[in-house]
């Protein structure tokens, strides 16, 4: 394993504290949360008390104004633990930063302090039943009517959807302007006409609430427009590198944890009078995965450095997301195979990792979209 130079002693103290928190407050309950289809409100509030939510928010809004490395540590520890029900990555890295970057002073004062404490859980509503990675295919509309926008449409596959008290909704304010007609809105969950559908049953991430959202003549106050009208698509594109890096960070951490658990398992598991680890096939498979994980981690760490320098571009982030999530799925698959029949049992972490990892190649832009972004740059 190549030594990492990203983190200093303060970062590692934060990591140790978070790891202990997850081990004591989340892992013992995660099986029940999987049955419930969501985590408890209490874990969000406890995480807020300990400073694990939105560490990057500036001090004037109740945060501590850290760098993105603290967010990376949260992502890594969630990936390492397999507690995939904790929707903190979306909250910390994706939704709340939109408010920090593009929100008005009034919006920041109103929402950010409660995002930090866990009292206000956030979500972002982009995907629609007929439009996934193609944001320009959005059919949800927001029509200005006096002091309000009238919001109509539906969204699906929304992470934190059941628990969210505030949702950033992507909608068209001008249906004739293409990408220039897309705007973002801060929509509070208790507004009349805003309803949540069922908590969706998924292949993996069973403890993470994922919902359909419906908007029928929802009157969104004009002051809840996030940023400028018609600039929503630009905002989304500008923030995608960080989102994809977040996915990559978690993917590498989870892949390494699965590999380490599998090494330990094969050293103990007996077959044909010896350990599974003694077979050359096992050794070669594990060696290959270890080498690939190290390479992926080095690349991801470099992308993190670029983000900290404000130099992470879309193509570079897309490569990170493509490579790491493909690798995460490969590691889960190969390691499940080395567990034999037990790997197919839900009680084993490798089985959960296999199911949980598959979505990584879909959300944040499918990996096919990542290839399209990369190839366009090559063909210039």
ZAMARGU-4260 file (C-alpha; in steps of 0.2 Angstrom, whole numbers, plus 5000, padded with zeros to 4 digits):
<rodrens>
0) 5000/5000/5000 | 5007/5017/4995 | 5009/5029/5009 | 4997/5044/5007 | 5002/5062/5010
5) 4985/5070/5009 | 4981/5070/5027 | 4989/5078/5042 | 4987/5074/5060 | 4971/5084/5062
10) 4963/5075/5048 | 4968/5058/5056 | 4961/5063/5073 | 4945/5067/5064 | 4945/5050/5055
15) 4948/5041/5071 | 4933/5050/5080 | 4922/5047/5065 | 4927/5028/5063 | 4923/5025/5082
20) 4907/5034/5080 | 4902/5024/5065 | 4907/5008/5074 | 4897/5012/5089 | 4882/5022/5083
25) 4879/5015/5065 | 4886/4998/5062 | 4875/4989/5076 | 4859/4996/5069 | 4863/4995/5050
30) 4854/4978/5048 | 4838/4985/5056 | 4839/5000/5045 | 4840/4989/5030 | 4824/4981/5035
35) 4816/4998/5039 | 4822/5005/5022 | 4830/5020/5030 | 4842/5026/5044 | 4835/5034/5060
40) 4833/5053/5062 | 4844/5050/5078 | 4859/5046/5069 | 4858/5062/5059 | 4856/5072/5074
45) 4871/5063/5083 | 4882/5065/5068 | 4878/5084/5068 | 4882/5085/5087 | 4899/5077/5083
50) 4903/5089/5068 | 4902/5076/5054 | 4889/5085/5044 | 4894/5099/5032 | 4912/5102/5039
55) 4915/5114/5025 | 4902/5127/5029 | 4909/5144/5034 | 4910/5148/5052 | 4897/5163/5050
60) 4884/5150/5047 | 4889/5138/5061 | 4901/5127/5052 | 4920/5126/5054 | 4926/5130/5037
65) 4937/5115/5034 | 4944/5110/5017 | 4936/5096/5006 | 4948/5083/5014 | 4936/5081/5029
70) 4922/5077/5017 | 4934/5064/5009 | 4937/5056/5026 | 4918/5055/5029 | 4916/5046/5012
75) 4931/5034/5015 | 4924/5029/5032 | 4907/5026/5026 | 4914/5016/5012 | 4926/5006/5023
80) 4912/5002/5035 | 4899/4997/5022 | 4886/5008/5031 | 4878/5013/5015 | 4862/5019/5022
85) 4871/5035/5029 | 4866/5048/5016 | 4879/5060/5022 | 4889/5061/5006 | 4875/5068/4996
90) 4871/5080/5010 | 4889/5086/5013 | 4897/5085/4996 | 4882/5089/4984 | 4867/5097/4990
95) 4873/5109/5004 | 4887/5116/4993 | 4875/5122/4980 | 4867/5133/4994 | 4884/5139/5000
100) 4890/5143/4982 | 4874/5150/4974 | 4862/5154/4989 | 4857/5171/4994 | 4862/5178/5011
105) 4845/5175/5017 | 4844/5157/5011 | 4861/5153/5019 | 4856/5160/5036 | 4839/5151/5035
110) 4845/5133/5030 | 4864/5131/5033 | 4864/5130/5052 | 4851/5116/5052 | 4860/5107/5039
115) 4875/5106/5051 | 4865/5100/5065 | 4856/5086/5056 | 4839/5094/5059 | 4837/5098/5041
120) 4841/5084/5029 | 4843/5088/5010 | 4841/5080/4994 | 4843/5085/4975 | 4829/5081/4963
125) 4836/5079/4945 | 4832/5062/4938 | 4814/5060/4931 | 4805/5044/4925 | 4809/5049/4907
130) 4826/5058/4909 | 4841/5051/4918 | 4858/5057/4914 | 4851/5069/4901 | 4847/5084/4912
135) 4841/5094/4896 | 4827/5081/4895 | 4819/5088/4911 | 4800/5090/4910 | 4797/5098/4927
140) 4792/5116/4925 | 4792/5131/4936 | 4781/5146/4929 | 4783/5163/4937 | 4766/5169/4944
145) 4768/5185/4954 | 4778/5182/4970 | 4779/5163/4967 | 4784/5150/4954 | 4771/5137/4951
150) 4781/5120/4951 | 4774/5105/4942 | 4782/5088/4938 | 4789/5072/4946 | 4806/5065/4950
155) 4812/5048/4954 | 4827/5039/4962 | 4830/5053/4974 | 4842/5049/4988 | 4837/5055/5005
160) 4820/5058/4997 | 4809/5052/5012 | 4818/5061/5025 | 4823/5077/5016 | 4815/5093/5023
165) 4823/5103/5009 | 4825/5098/4991 | 4834/5106/4977 | 4823/5104/4962 | 4829/5105/4944
170) 4815/5113/4933 | 4813/5122/4917 | 4808/5140/4918 | 4809/5142/4899 | 4804/5127/4889
175) 4810/5134/4873 | 4828/5139/4879 | 4836/5121/4881 | 4849/5121/4894 | 4848/5140/4896
180) 4830/5137/4902 | 4835/5126/4917 | 4834/5134/4935 | 4836/5127/4953 | 4824/5129/4967
185) 4824/5127/4986 | 4808/5117/4989 | 4803/5114/5007 | 4795/5097/5010 | 4779/5104/5019
190) 4773/5115/5004 | 4756/5111/4998 | 4756/5101/4982 | 4773/5093/4986 | 4771/5074/4990
195) 4783/5060/4992 | 4779/5043/4984 | 4784/5026/4991 | 4801/5022/4998 | 4808/5013/4983
200) 4814/4995/4985 | 4832/4993/4977 | 4845/4980/4973 | 4857/4987/4986 | 4858/5002/4997
205) 4844/4995/5007 | 4846/5006/5022 | 4846/5022/5011 | 4829/5030/5008 | 4826/5033/4989
210) 4810/5041/4984 | 4798/5047/4970 | 4794/5065/4972 | 4778/5074/4965 | 4774/5092/4962
215) 4757/5098/4958 | 4755/5117/4957 | 4767/5119/4971 | 4769/5138/4975 | 4787/5140/4978
220) 4791/5158/4984 | 4801/5168/4972 | 4815/5171/4985 | 4818/5152/4984 | 4825/5152/4967
225) 4843/5146/4970 | 4855/5158/4961 | 4850/5166/4944 | 4835/5160/4933 | 4841/5150/4918
230) 4858/5146/4925 | 4854/5130/4934 | 4862/5119/4920 | 4878/5129/4922 | 4878/5127/4941
235) 4875/5108/4939 | 4890/5106/4927 | 4901/5116/4938 | 4898/5106/4953 | 4899/5089/4944
240) 4918/5086/4946 | 4916/5087/4965 | 4901/5075/4965 | 4910/5062/4954 | 4926/5064/4965
245) 4915/5060/4980 | 4909/5044/4972 | 4927/5039/4967 | 4933/5042/4985 | 4920/5031/4992
250) 4923/5018/4979 | 4941/5016/4982 | 4939/5015/5001 | 4925/5001/4999 | 4935/4991/4987
255) 4950/4991/4999 | 4939/4986/5014 | 4932/4972/5004 | 4949/4966/4998 | 4956/4966/5016
260) 4941/4957/5022 | 4943/4944/5009 | 4962/4941/5012 | 4957/4938/5030 | 4943/4926/5025
265) 4954/4916/5013 | 4967/4913/5026 | 4954/4905/5038 | 4943/4896/5025 | 4948/4878/5022
270) 4945/4868/5006 | 4953/4852/5000 | 4963/4851/5016 | 4971/4868/5015 | 4967/4886/5016
275) 4959/4895/5001 | 4973/4908/5002 | 4986/4894/4998 | 4979/4892/4981 | 4989/4901/4967
280) 4973/4907/4959 | 4968/4915/4975 | 4985/4923/4977 | 4985/4930/4959 | 4967/4937/4960
285) 4971/4946/4976 | 4987/4952/4970 | 4979/4959/4954 | 4965/4968/4964 | 4978/4975/4977
290) 4988/4983/4963 | 4973/4990/4954 | 4966/4998/4970 | 4983/5006/4974 | 4983/5014/4957
295) 4966/5020/4958 | 4969/5027/4975 | 4984/5037/4969 | 4974/5044/4954 | 4960/5048/4966
300) 4971/5057/4978 | 4978/5067/4964 | 4961/5072/4959 | 4958/5078/4977 | 4973/5088/4976
305) 4967/5096/4960 | 4950/5100/4968 | 4958/5108/4983 | 4968/5119/4970 | 4952/5122/4961
310) 4959/5114/4946 | 4949/5098/4944 | 4941/5098/4927 | 4926/5088/4921 | 4936/5076/4911
315) 4948/5071/4924 | 4934/5069/4937 | 4925/5058/4924 | 4940/5047/4922 | 4941/5045/4941
320) 4922/5040/4943 | 4923/5028/4928 | 4939/5019/4934 | 4935/5018/4952 | 4917/5012/4951
325) 4921/4999/4938 | 4935/4993/4949 | 4924/4993/4965 | 4911/4982/4956 | 4926/4971/4950
330) 4933/4969/4967 | 4916/4965/4975 | 4913/4952/4961 | 4930/4943/4962 | 4930/4944/4981
335) 4912/4936/4982 | 4919/4922/4971 | 4933/4919/4983 | 4920/4917/4997 | 4911/4903/4988
340) 4893/4900/4993 | 4895/4910/5008 | 4898/4925/4998 | 4881/4924/4991 | 4873/4925/5009
345) 4867/4943/5014 | 4875/4941/5031 | 4892/4942/5024 | 4898/4960/5020 | 4905/4955/5003
350) 4887/4951/4998 | 4881/4968/5003 | 4896/4976/4995 | 4892/4967/4979 | 4874/4973/4979
355) 4878/4991/4985 | 4892/4994/4973 | 4882/4991/4957 | 4873/5008/4958 | 4890/5017/4958
360) 4891/5015/4939 | 4874/5023/4937 | 4872/5038/4948 | 4882/5054/4946 | 4881/5051/4927
365) 4882/5033/4920 | 4899/5027/4916 | 4893/5027/4898 | 4891/5046/4900 | 4909/5047/4908
370) 4916/5038/4892 | 4907/5050/4881 | 4914/5065/4890 | 4931/5058/4890 | 4930/5053/4871
375) 4924/5071/4866 | 4940/5078/4874 | 4950/5066/4864 | 4942/5070/4848 | 4944/5088/4849
</rodrens>
